Amino acid sequence: MPTLPALNGRKVVKVFESFGWEVVRQRGSHIILVKNNHNATLSVPDHKEVAKGTLRSLIRAAGMTVEEFLRAAK
């Protein structure tokens, strides 16, 4: 299993946006993303560092692999 880097919430949102997700709102410290024809909504914490378990869960909910996410994050 590849190791996830320490990323802040804004960077995580940018990566998901590159895969077609779009920001619909922000409530407090969480940014909500949706994608057409996808049942899940992603709630990304706008923190200095997103916890690795949380990030892995977001990637899984988005229907992506960690490898795809890491390629886009570079």
N, C-alpha and C positions, 0 to 999 in steps of 0.2 A: 504494500500500500504506500503510495507516495506521501511524502511529508508536505503538509500545507504550510505556506508562509504566514507570517503575522501581517494581516492586512487591516486597514481601517475600514469603517462602514462605507464611506464614500467610494473607495476603490472597489469594493465588492459590488456596489451598485453599478459602477461603470462597466465592470466585466459582464454582469447580467444584462445590461442594456445592449452590449455588443451581440448578445444572443437573441435580441428581439423583445426582451422584457421592458416594460415602461413604468416609470414612477407615476402613481395615481394620487398619492397623498403622503403626508408625513404627520404623524401624531406623536408629539413628544420626541423621544429619541429613537423612534422606529420609522423606517422608510418602507412603504408598502409598494410592491411591484406586482403587476399582472401581465399576462400574455394572452393574446387571442387564441382561442381553441385549446386552452390549457386550464384544467380545473383548479390547480393550486394557485394560491397567492403567496408571495414571499414577504416576510417581515424581517428586514435587515436592520439590526441595531446600529445606530449611528454612533459608534464608540471609537475610541482611539485604536483599539485592537478587538476584532471579532474573535470570540473563542473558537478554537479549532473544531470542537464538536458541533457547535452551532453552524459554522461554515460548511462542514461536511453534510449536515442535515439539510441546509439550504440547497446545496448542490444536488443532493438526492431528490429533493422535492421538485427541483427544476427539471428533472429527467436527464441530467448530464452526468458525465463521469468526471472524476477528479482530474484526470489527465487533460480533458477538454478545457476545464476551468483554468488549469495551470498554464496551458498554452496561450489562452486569451489574456491571462493576467500579466504576461511578460511584455 
